[in-house]
Amino acid sequence: MPVASGPQLLVLAPSPWLLLLVLQPLAAGHDAATSDFSTSAPTPPSSLLLENDDDDECQAAAPRDASAVDGKEGSSSSGSCALSALQTKKRKTLAQVEERARQTSEVAGQWLPSSWHTPSSQSAMCEIETGGTCRFTSCNSNRNAECVHRRCTCRPNLCAKDGKCQIPSSLFKVDVVKVSGGKPYFPKPHNKIDTAVCLSGGGARAAALTIGVLRALENLKLMKTVDALSSISGSLFASALYMFANPSMYKAGSSKGQWVGHPEPLWGRASDPKELSLSVLDYDTSPLGTTFADGWGGSWGTAKDALEHVIPNLVKDRKDYDIVWRRLMRKQFLKPFGLTDKDALLALDEAHVARIKAANPQLANFTFLTPQPGKPKVFVMGAAILAVDGKRKTDAASFQISPDYIGTPFYVDTDHRPLYTAADGKVGELSAGIVGGGLIETFAFGGDAPADQDGGFDRLPSPSRPFTLADAMAIATYADFLPGESTVGWTPSHKYWPIGPGNQKAQRYMIGDGGFIEDTGLLPMLQRRAKRIALFLFVGPGQQLNDAVDFCDLSTRISKGSFDPKSFEPKGKLADSIYVLFGYGYDDGKWHKMHNTVFKQNEMFHVACGLQRLKKQGKPLVFKAKHAVQPNPYWGIQGGYTVEIAYVYNDKIPEFEELLPLDTQKSLTKDMKGFPTDLPAGLYMKPRIIKLMAAQAEYAVLQNAKVLTKVLGSRPWWQR
């Protein structure tokens, strides 16, 4: 994305950002970036430096044995790290580098980064130095390299090309699944979903509430019967770790160790509202909670994080600003659980990994990250494909990330018209600007379009670098949070191409937070025809149920025909994440929620009436309803079946607050005033707020255990 040259004085907003005046040097210069989350190591003995002191830019790459890369003898078209005839710089064989690494480990073993391994796993020869040096600082982040022997060097399995460490170019054998109006069928296990849990967005507020939800559902043993977990935006801060983190790998930072007890589940110990004094709330937020707990809390904690981590990396990432959010996700959320492998590909389970490696021998030495055993078989991280990189974000389409598959089911074009075939004007060809059409296996995402992109078990050009869990989180949680988005371009971008007849070249698209188009995670589950759903709505400021509106009266009048629901203006009266599902869509230029109708309009008043009655009683807002799913061609939802939904709506619960110790009740009128909806919810929250929010969500679930067990519990096969 083009960026103006020369120093720029950047004023940050919202309000805490206004205090930060950042001089942003954008002129080219010496490599200054650090590797993602490690500090520079001490300089090794000069006798151990590699024998090539040239400081020239990226050196030429030696040709790799094509059979070792593609698994197909003599496949010159898919060989990687090709050497240009004009590039005559010295090459170093792996044996030279390995010998130097061996000497270094003997003489100065402590100097090598702990994550670095000798490249013995690279069975063929390729250039592993990107060019440039790291004598005084670490390698520029866009090189995707590590600083070894004062040189920017590729990690195992990667080769240097065009100044960056990349996956050796080859063709991956990949399952490309066509999902369109003419073939609305998802691949296994996405095609057999009965029960689902949907977690909405809402920044750190959503993350804190998610902890309590997962804790309660786990203690009720209900997560064992959940087929799918669908998560959007802030709830992913907790749900992604719930799916992938191994509790035994958890290591709290020294500054956060006081906020967690050992040993305990990821979601923490069960809580009792009567025992939640301030001294208890300020300790043990759970391992998941420590990732966004900060004494500054809210927006100020986010601003402090920007000062400590984001701003120092502006210069380091000057060529690729969309790296910043990925680095932040890796450091803040993944690092405490040992999930920082920059090259770990994603897969469903070990059996899936075995199939991938059997079909792609060139990936034999790659690490794969899979969800932990016992978790829901389907995990969907909701995102939105926004616009071609460098263009204005005037529209959005659903983009879904799972450990096994990734992409946009069903066709949508840039004018937001639903398309049931890929033909538009030219029969049998993909139309210009179209996105969607299906899914590909996640490990292969990010490469160029294949010669045939109409689905099936295809051979796809490999991506330049691995698509990791940090990439998935960066995509699905970035909603233009950082300042200067239109100028700098922080939004993650990746190569993308649609699935269908004909050919459309891959383009680099900006892909961001799913809340741009749908903030509940519900619609991807309706696409997969889930029949029983627990929908958790972590609403924030201005989204509470408005007591001035009598939804029960309106529901009665609608049933008698004396009130037309089309005349109702829902804004400010309940959460937009609900009313857009019932035909009250909107598009304000940033949030594109015009096409999300899936239920009859009059049914919204029945749901709101049930929630409002509970609110007047001071109880948790949990209400169960059945809906006839309406066809939605934009989302490819066929409709024609009944779904049962337990709505769990975040709002004040006086019944819960009355159980709290007096010092905590007083705090709710002072430093925690606005709890649980109106407190700032950026990347951080104060520990006491996290723990109290989790406890309230836990309380709401446990007090409605019968309702949620009926929706999520196991049933005989003939009742499914």
C-alpha positions in Angstrom: 0.0 0.0 0.0 1.5 3.4 -0.9 2.7 5.5 1.9 3.9 9.0 1.8 7.7 9.4 2.2 9.4 11.5 4.7 8.7 11.9 8.4 5.1 12.1 9.4 3.6 13.4 12.6 0.8 10.9 13.4 -1.9 11.9 15.9 -3.5 8.8 17.5 -7.2 8.4 18.4 -9.5 7.5 20.2 -9.0 9.7 23.3 -6.1 7.8 24.9 -4.3 7.8 21.6 -4.6 11.6 21.4 -1.9 11.8 24.0 0.6 10.1 21.7 2.4 12.1 19.1 4.5 9.7 17.1 7.3 10.6 14.7 7.1 8.0 12.1 10.3 7.7 10.0 9.5 6.1 6.7 12.6 6.6 4.7 14.6 3.6 3.7 17.5 2.6 5.9 19.5 -0.1 7.6 17.6 -3.2 8.8 16.3 -2.3 12.2 13.6 -4.9 12.9 13.7 -7.4 15.7 12.6 -10.9 15.1 8.9 -11.2 16.2 9.3 -11.6 20.0 12.9 -12.1 20.9 15.6 -9.7 21.8 18.9 -9.5 20.0 21.5 -12.0 21.2 25.0 -11.1 22.1 27.6 -11.0 19.4 29.3 -14.3 18.7 33.1 -14.7 18.5 34.4 -13.2 15.3 36.1 -16.4 14.4 32.7 -18.1 14.1 31.3 -15.6 11.5 30.4 -17.1 8.1 33.0 -16.6 5.4 31.2 -14.0 3.4 31.4 -10.5 4.6 29.6 -9.0 1.6 26.9 -6.6 2.7 25.1 -6.7 -0.7 21.4 -7.0 -0.9 19.6 -10.3 -1.3 21.9 -13.0 -2.7 20.9 -15.4 -5.4 19.3 -18.6 -4.5 20.7 -21.9 -5.7 18.3 -24.3 -7.5 16.8 -26.9 -5.3 16.3 -30.5 -6.3 12.8 -30.5 -7.7 12.1 -34.0 -6.6 12.8 -33.1 -3.0 10.4 -30.2 -3.2 7.5 -31.4 -5.4 7.7 -35.1 -5.0 7.8 -35.4 -8.8 11.0 -36.1 -10.7 12.0 -33.6 -13.3 9.4 -31.1 -12.4 11.4 -28.1 -13.4 8.4 -25.8 -13.5 7.8 -26.3 -9.8 11.4 -26.2 -8.6 12.2 -23.4 -6.2 14.9 -20.9 -5.4 15.9 -20.6 -9.0 19.2 -19.0 -9.7 19.3 -16.1 -12.2 22.2 -16.1 -14.6 23.0 -12.5 -13.7 23.3 -13.3 -10.0 26.9 -14.4 -9.3 27.3 -13.9 -5.6 28.8 -16.7 -3.5 26.6 -19.5 -2.3 27.1 -21.4 0.9 26.1 -25.1 1.1 24.1 -26.4 4.0 27.2 -28.4 5.1 29.1 -25.1 5.6 26.4 -23.5 7.6 25.8 -26.7 9.6 29.5 -26.9 10.5 29.5 -23.3 11.6 26.4 -23.9 13.7 28.1 -26.9 15.2 31.2 -24.9 16.1 29.1 -22.1 17.5 27.1 -24.5 19.7 30.4 -25.9 21.1 32.1 -22.5 21.7 29.2 -20.2 22.3 26.0 -22.3 22.5 24.3 -19.7 24.6 24.5 -17.3 21.7 22.2 -19.2 19.3 18.5 -18.4 19.8 16.7 -21.3 21.5 14.3 -21.6 18.5 17.1 -22.0 16.0 18.0 -25.3 14.7 20.7 -26.3 12.1 19.2 -26.7 8.7 20.0 -30.4 8.5 16.3 -31.0 7.7 16.7 -29.2 4.4 17.6 -32.2 2.3 18.6 -30.2 -0.8 20.7 -27.1 -1.3 19.2 -23.6 -1.4 20.3 -20.1 -0.4 19.4 -19.5 3.2 20.7 -15.9 3.7 18.4 -13.1 2.6 21.0 -10.4 2.3 21.5 -7.5 4.6 23.1 -7.8 8.0 22.1 -7.7 11.7 25.4 -6.6 13.2 23.9 -3.9 15.3 20.1 -4.7 15.2 18.0 -7.7 14.2 16.7 -8.5 10.8 13.9 -6.4 9.3 10.7 -8.3 9.9 9.6 -8.4 6.3 12.6 -10.7 5.6 11.0 -13.4 7.8 14.5 -14.4 8.9 16.5 -14.9 12.1 19.7 -13.2 13.0 22.4 -15.9 13.0 26.2 -15.0 12.8 25.2 -11.4 12.2 23.3 -12.3 9.1 19.7 -12.6 8.3 19.2 -16.4 7.8 16.2 -18.5 7.0 14.8 -21.0 9.5 14.7 -24.7 8.6 12.4 -25.6 5.7 12.6 -22.1 4.2 14.8 -20.7 1.5 15.9 -17.1 0.6 14.2 -15.6 -2.4 13.8 -11.9 -3.3 15.3 -10.9 0.0 12.8 -12.9 2.1 12.6 -16.4 3.6 9.9 -18.3 1.8 8.5 -21.8 1.4 10.4 -23.4 -1.5 8.2 -23.0 -4.6 6.3 -26.2 -5.5 2.8 -27.5 -6.2 0.8 -28.6 -3.2 -1.8 -31.3 -3.6 -4.8 -29.8 -2.0 -8.5 -30.5 -1.5 -10.4 -27.6 -3.1 -14.1 -27.8 -2.2 -16.7 -26.0 -4.3 -19.5 -24.6 -2.1 -22.0 -22.6 -4.2 -25.7 -22.3 -4.7 -25.7 -25.1 -7.1 -23.6 -27.2 -4.7 -24.3 -26.0 -1.2 -22.4 -28.8 0.5 -19.6 -28.4 3.0 -16.8 -30.9 3.4 -16.5 -33.2 6.4 -16.8 -32.5 9.3 -18.4 -29.2 8.5 -21.4 -31.0 6.9 -22.6 -32.8 10.0 -23.2 -30.1 12.7 -26.1 -30.5 15.1 -25.0 -28.3 18.0 -23.0 -25.1 18.0 -21.8 -22.4 20.4 -21.5 -18.9 18.9 -19.4 -16.3 20.6 -19.8 -12.7 19.5 -17.2 -9.9 19.3 -16.5 -7.1 21.7 -12.8 -6.7 22.4 -11.4 -7.6 25.8 -15.0 -7.5 27.1 -15.9 -10.4 24.9 -12.7 -12.3 25.8 -13.5 -12.0 29.6 -17.1 -13.1 29.1 -15.9 -16.0 26.9 -13.7 -17.3 29.7 -16.7 -17.5 32.0 -18.9 -19.1 29.3 -16.3 -21.8 28.6 -15.7 -22.4 32.3 -19.4 -23.0 32.9 -20.0 -25.1 29.8 -16.9 -27.2 30.6 -18.0 -27.8 34.2 -21.5 -28.8 33.0 -19.8 -31.2 30.6 -21.7 -29.6 27.7 -18.6 -28.8 25.5 -18.3 -32.6 25.0 -21.5 -32.6 23.0 -20.8 -29.4 21.0 -20.1 -30.1 17.4 -18.9 -26.6 16.4 -17.5 -23.4 18.0 -17.9 -20.2 16.0 -16.1 -17.2 17.3 -15.8 -13.6 16.2 -13.3 -10.8 16.9 -12.6 -10.3 20.7 -14.0 -13.6 21.8 -11.2 -15.2 19.8 -8.6 -13.9 22.3 -9.9 -16.6 24.5 -11.5 -19.2 22.2 -8.5 -19.7 20.0 -6.4 -20.5 23.0 -9.2 -22.8 24.3 -8.9 -24.7 21.1 -5.2 -24.9 20.6 -3.4 -24.3 23.9 -1.9 -27.1 25.9 -2.3 -26.1 29.6 1.0 -27.7 30.5 2.8 -25.3 28.2 1.5 -22.2 30.0 4.2 -19.8 31.3 3.0 -16.6 32.9 5.3 -13.6 32.4 6.9 -12.4 35.6 4.7 -9.3 35.7 1.6 -11.4 35.4 2.4 -14.4 37.5 0.5 -12.8 40.4 -2.7 -13.0 38.3 -2.9 -16.8 38.0 -2.9 -19.8 40.3 -1.3 -23.2 39.5 -2.4 -25.7 38.6 -5.8 -24.9 37.1 -7.7 -25.2 33.8 -7.1 -22.7 31.1 -10.5 -21.1 31.9 -9.7 -21.0 35.7 -11.4 -22.4 38.7 -15.2 -22.2 39.4 -16.2 -19.0 41.1 -18.7 -18.2 43.9 -20.1 -14.7 43.7 -20.2 -14.4 47.5 -16.5 -14.9 47.7 -15.5 -12.3 45.0 -14.1 -9.5 47.2 -11.7 -7.1 45.6 -8.7 -8.9 47.1 -9.9 -12.1 45.4 -10.8 -10.4 42.1 -7.3 -8.9 41.9 -5.7 -12.4 41.9 -6.0 -15.4 39.6 -7.7 -14.2 36.4 -7.1 -17.7 34.9 -4.3 -18.5 32.4 -6.6 -17.2 29.6 -7.2 -14.0 31.5 -3.5 -13.2 32.0 -3.1 -12.6 28.3 -5.1 -9.3 28.4 -4.9 -8.4 32.1 -3.2 -5.1 32.8 -3.4 -2.8 35.8 -3.9 0.2 33.5 -6.9 -1.5 32.0 -9.1 -0.6 29.0 -8.1 2.0 26.5 -5.1 3.2 28.7 -3.7 -0.4 28.7 -4.1 -0.4 24.9 -2.3 2.9 24.6 0.5 1.7 26.9 0.8 -1.4 24.8 1.2 0.8 21.7 4.0 2.7 23.4 5.8 -0.4 24.4 5.3 -2.7 21.4 3.5 -1.2 18.4 5.2 2.2 18.0 8.8 0.8 18.3 8.0 -1.6 15.5 6.8 1.1 13.1 10.3 1.7 11.8 11.2 -2.0 11.9 8.2 -2.9 9.7 8.3 0.1 7.5 7.8 -2.0 4.3 5.0 -4.3 5.7 2.8 -2.5 8.2 0.3 -5.3 8.3 2.9 -7.4 10.1 2.4 -5.3 13.3 -1.0 -6.8 14.3 0.2 -10.4 13.6 3.3 -9.8 15.8 1.0 -8.4 18.6 -1.3 -11.4 18.5 1.7 -13.8 18.7 3.3 -12.0 21.5 0.3 -11.1 23.7 -1.8 -14.2 23.3 0.1 -17.0 21.8 3.6 -16.7 23.4 2.5 -17.6 27.0 1.3 -20.9 25.7 4.3 -21.8 23.5 2.3 -21.2 20.3 4.8 -18.9 18.6 6.2 -21.2 15.9 6.4 -18.8 12.9 6.2 -21.7 10.4 3.6 -24.1 12.0 0.9 -24.8 9.5 -2.7 -25.6 10.6 -4.6 -28.8 10.3 -7.6 -30.5 11.9 -5.9 -33.4 13.7 -3.0 -35.8 13.4 -4.8 -38.0 10.8 -5.2 -34.9 8.7 -1.5 -34.0 9.1 -0.6 -37.5 8.0 -2.8 -37.2 4.8 -1.3 -33.8 4.0 2.3 -35.0 4.3 1.6 -38.2 2.4 0.2 -36.1 -0.5 3.0 -33.5 -0.1 6.4 -35.1 0.7 8.0 -31.6 0.5 6.2 -30.8 3.8 7.5 -33.8 5.7 9.6 -31.7 8.0 7.1 -28.9 8.6 5.4 -28.6 12.0 1.6 -28.6 12.1 -0.6 -27.1 14.8 -3.9 -28.9 15.5 -6.6 -28.3 18.1 -6.3 -30.1 21.4 -8.0 -33.4 21.8 -11.6 -33.3 23.1 -12.5 -30.0 21.6 -15.4 -29.4 19.1 -14.7 -31.0 15.7 -15.4 -27.7 13.9 -13.9 -24.3 14.8 -14.7 -21.3 12.7 -12.9 -18.0 13.1 -15.1 -15.4 11.5 -13.5 -12.8 9.3 -14.4 -10.5 6.4 -12.8 -10.1 3.0 -12.8 -6.3 2.6 -11.2 -5.0 -0.6 -8.2 -5.4 -2.9 -5.1 -4.2 -1.2 -4.7 -0.4 -1.6 -8.4 0.3 -2.4 -11.1 1.7 -0.2 -13.0 -0.6 2.0 -16.5 0.0 0.7 -17.8 -3.5 1.0 -17.2 -6.8 2.8 -17.9 -10.5 2.3 -17.7 -13.4 4.9 -14.3 -15.1 5.2 -14.0 -18.1 7.3 -10.9 -19.7 8.9 -10.8 -23.2 10.3 -7.9 -25.4 11.1 -8.8 -27.6 8.1 -10.4 -25.3 5.6 -10.4 -21.6 4.7 -12.2 -19.3 2.3 -15.6 -17.8 1.4 -18.5 -20.2 0.8 -20.9 -19.1 -2.0 -20.4 -16.3 -4.5 -20.5 -12.6 -3.8 -19.4 -9.9 -6.2 -18.2 -6.4 -5.5 -21.7 -5.0 -5.8 -22.9 -7.4 -3.1 -25.2 -9.3 -5.5 -25.6 -13.0 -4.6 -24.6 -15.3 -7.4 -25.5 -18.9 -7.7 -23.1 -19.6 -10.5 -19.7 -18.2 -11.3 -20.8 -17.2 -14.8 -21.6 -13.5 -15.3 -21.7 -12.4 -18.9 -19.3 -15.1 -20.1 -20.6 -18.6 -19.7 -18.2 -20.9 -17.9 -15.9 -18.2 -16.6 -15.4 -16.4 -13.3 -16.6 -12.8 -13.5 -14.3 -9.9 -12.6 -14.4 -8.9 -9.0 -16.1 -12.0 -7.7 -15.1 -13.7 -4.4 -16.2 -16.9 -2.9 -17.2 -20.2 -4.4 -15.8 -22.5 -1.7 -12.9 -23.5 0.5 -9.4 -24.8 0.3 -7.3 -26.6 2.9 -5.9 -24.0 5.2 -2.2 -25.1 5.0 -2.1 -24.1 1.3 -3.7 -20.7 1.7 -1.9 -17.6 0.3 -0.6 -18.8 -3.0 -1.3 -18.0 -6.7 -4.4 -19.4 -8.4 -4.0 -22.8 -10.1 -4.5 -23.5 -13.8 -7.8 -25.1 -12.9 -9.7 -23.5 -10.0 -13.0 -25.3 -10.4 -12.7 -27.6 -7.3 -11.5 -31.1 -6.6 -8.2 -32.5 -5.4 -6.0 -30.0 -7.2 -2.3 -29.0 -7.4 -1.9 -25.4 -6.1 1.1 -23.1 -6.2 2.6 -23.1 -2.7 2.2 -19.9 -0.7 5.4 -17.8 -0.1 5.2 -18.2 3.7 3.3 -20.4 6.1 -0.2 -19.4 7.2 -0.2 -19.7 10.9 -2.4 -19.3 13.9 -1.0 -15.8 14.5 -2.1 -15.0 10.9 -5.6 -16.3 11.6 -6.0 -14.3 14.8 -4.6 -11.2 13.2 -7.1 -11.4 10.4 -10.1 -12.2 12.5 -9.5 -9.6 15.2 -8.3 -6.5 13.3 -11.1 -3.9 12.9 -9.2 -0.7 12.1 -8.1 -0.3 15.7 -4.7 1.4 14.9 -4.6 5.1 13.8 -3.9 6.2 10.3 -5.5 3.1 8.7 -6.3 4.8 5.4 -2.7 6.2 5.1 -0.6 3.4 6.6 -2.6 0.3 6.0 -2.4 -2.0 9.0 -5.1 -4.4 7.8 -3.6 -7.9 7.2 -3.5 -8.8 3.5 -3.1 -12.1 1.7 -3.3 -13.5 -1.8 -6.8 -14.8 -2.6 -8.6 -16.3 -5.6 -12.2 -17.5 -6.0 -13.2 -21.1 -6.8 -15.2 -21.8 -10.0 -15.0 -22.4 -13.8 -12.5 -20.5 -15.8 -9.7 -18.5 -14.3 -9.2 -15.5 -12.2 -5.7 -14.5 -11.0 -5.0 -14.2 -7.3 -5.1 -10.7 -5.9 -3.9 -9.5 -2.6 -7.0 -8.7 -0.5 -7.3 -6.9 2.8 -9.0 -9.4 5.2 -10.1 -8.3 8.7 -12.5 -8.6 11.6 -15.7 -10.6 11.0 -17.6 -7.9 12.8 -17.4 -5.8 9.7 -20.2 -8.0 8.2 -21.6 -10.2 11.0 -20.8 -10.0 14.7 -22.4 -13.1 16.1 -20.8 -16.2 14.4 -24.3 -17.4 13.8 -24.6 -17.2 10.0 -21.7 -19.5 9.3 -23.4 -22.1 11.5 -26.7 -21.6 9.6 -24.8 -22.1 6.3 -23.8 -25.5 7.7 -27.4 -26.1 8.8 -26.8 -26.4 12.6 -30.0 -27.1 14.4 -29.3 -26.3 18.1 -27.3 -23.2 18.9 -26.2 -21.3 22.1 -25.7 -17.7 20.9 -23.7 -15.5 23.3 -24.1 -11.8 22.7 -21.3 -9.8 24.4 -22.9 -6.5 23.8 -21.3 -3.1 24.8 -22.3 0.6 25.1 -25.6 1.5 23.6 -26.5 -2.1 22.9 -28.5 -2.9 26.1 -32.2 -3.6 26.0 -34.0 -0.3 26.3 -36.5 -0.3 29.2 -38.5 2.5 27.6 -39.7 0.1 24.9 -42.3 -2.5 25.8 -41.4 -5.3 23.5 -44.0 -7.6 25.0 -46.8 -5.1 24.1 -45.4 -4.7 20.6 -45.3 -8.5 20.2 -48.9 -8.8 21.2 -50.0 -5.9 18.9 -48.1 -7.5 16.0 -49.9 -10.8 16.6 -53.3 -9.0 16.5 -52.3 -7.1 13.4 -52.4 -3.7 15.0 -48.7 -2.9 14.6 -46.5 -3.2 11.5 -43.0 -4.3 12.5 -41.7 -2.6 9.4 -42.3 0.7 11.0 -40.1 -0.1 14.0 -36.8 1.7 14.4 -34.6 -0.7 16.4 -31.4 1.4 16.7 -30.7 2.2 20.4 -33.3 -0.2 21.6 -31.5 -3.5 21.5 -28.2 -4.8 20.0 -27.7 -4.5 16.3 -26.2 -7.9 16.3 -29.8 -9.2 17.0 -31.9 -6.9 14.9 -30.0 -7.3 11.7 -30.9 -11.0 11.8 -34.6 -10.1 11.7 -34.7 -7.8 8.6 -33.4 -4.5 10.1 -30.1 -4.5 8.2 -27.9 -1.4 7.6 -24.7 -0.4 5.9 -23.0 2.8 7.2 -19.9 2.6 5.0 -17.9 0.7 7.6 -20.2 -1.9 9.1 -21.8 -3.9 6.2 -24.8 -5.6 7.8 -27.4 -5.1 5.2 -27.7 -8.8 4.0 -28.0 -10.7 7.3 -31.8 -11.5 7.4 -32.4 -15.1 8.4 -35.5 -14.9 10.6 -39.0 -13.4 10.3 -39.2 -9.9 11.4 -42.1 -10.3 13.9 -40.2 -13.1 15.8 -37.6 -10.5 17.0 -40.2 -9.0 19.3 -41.0 -12.4 20.9 -37.3 -12.8 21.7 -36.9 -9.3 23.0 -40.0 -9.7 25.1 -38.6 -12.8 26.7 -35.3 -11.2 27.5 -36.9 -8.0 28.8 -39.1 -9.9 31.3 -35.9 -11.5 32.7 -34.2 -8.2 32.9 -37.1 -6.7 34.9 -36.8 -9.6 37.3 -33.0 -8.9 37.7 -32.1 -12.3 36.4 -29.6 -13.4 33.7 -30.9 -12.8 30.2 -31.1 -16.3 28.8 -34.1 -17.1 26.5 -34.8 -20.0 24.2 -36.7 -19.7 20.9 -37.3 -21.6 17.7 -37.1 -20.0 14.3 -38.0 -21.1 10.8 -34.8 -20.3 8.9 -35.4 -18.0 5.9 -33.5 -18.4 2.7 -30.7 -15.9 2.3 -29.1 -16.0 -1.1 -26.4 -13.6 -0.2 -25.0 -16.0 2.5 -26.1 -19.1 0.6 -28.4 -20.1 3.4 -31.1 -22.3 2.0 -33.5 -22.1 4.8 -36.5 -24.4 5.1 -35.6 -25.9 8.5 -36.1 -25.0 12.1 -33.3 -23.9 14.4 -33.5 -23.8 18.2 -31.4 -20.9 19.8 -30.6 -20.1 23.4 -30.0 -16.4 23.4 -27.5 -15.3 26.2 -27.5 -11.5 26.3 -24.8 -9.5 28.2 -26.4 -6.9 30.5 -26.6 -6.0 34.2 -27.7 -8.8 36.5 -28.9 -7.3 39.8 -29.4 -10.8 41.2 -25.7 -11.5 40.7 -24.5 -8.2 42.0 -26.5 -8.6 45.2 -24.5 -11.7 46.0 -21.1 -9.9 45.8 -19.2 -8.7 48.9 -19.8 -5.1 49.9 -16.4 -3.8 48.8 -17.0 -5.2 45.3 -20.5 -3.7 45.2 -19.1 -0.3 46.1 -16.5 -0.7 43.4 -19.3 -1.2 40.9 -20.3 2.5 41.6 -16.7 3.8 41.3 -13.8 2.3 39.4 -16.0 -0.4 37.8 -18.9 1.9 37.1 -20.6 0.8 33.8 -20.0 -2.9 34.4 -20.6 -5.1 32.4 -21.3 -3.2 29.2 -19.9 0.3 29.3 -16.3 -0.2 30.4 -13.6 0.4 27.9 -12.7 -2.8 26.1 -9.6 -2.5 23.9 -6.8 -5.1 24.1 -6.6 -5.0 27.9 -8.7 -4.9 31.1 -8.0 -4.6 34.7 -7.7 -8.0 36.4 -10.6 -7.5 38.7 -12.9 -6.6 35.8 -11.8 -9.6 33.8 -12.5 -11.9 36.7 -15.8 -10.4 37.6 -17.1 -10.4 34.0 -16.1 -14.1 33.7 -17.9 -14.8 36.9 -21.0 -13.1 35.8 -21.0 -15.0 32.5 -20.4 -18.2 34.4 -23.3 -17.4 36.8 -25.7 -16.8 33.8 -24.9 -20.1 32.3 -25.1 -22.1 35.5 -28.4 -20.5 36.5 -29.8 -21.6 33.2 -28.1 -25.0 33.0 -31.4 -26.7 32.2 -32.1 -24.5 29.2 -28.5 -24.8 27.8 -28.5 -28.6 28.5 -31.7 -28.9 26.5 -30.1 -27.0 23.6 -26.6 -28.4 23.6 -26.9 -31.7 25.4 -26.7 -35.1 23.7 -29.9 -36.5 22.1 -30.8 -39.9 20.6 -30.0 -40.0 16.9 -33.7 -40.1 15.9 -34.3 -36.8 17.6 -31.5 -35.0 15.8 
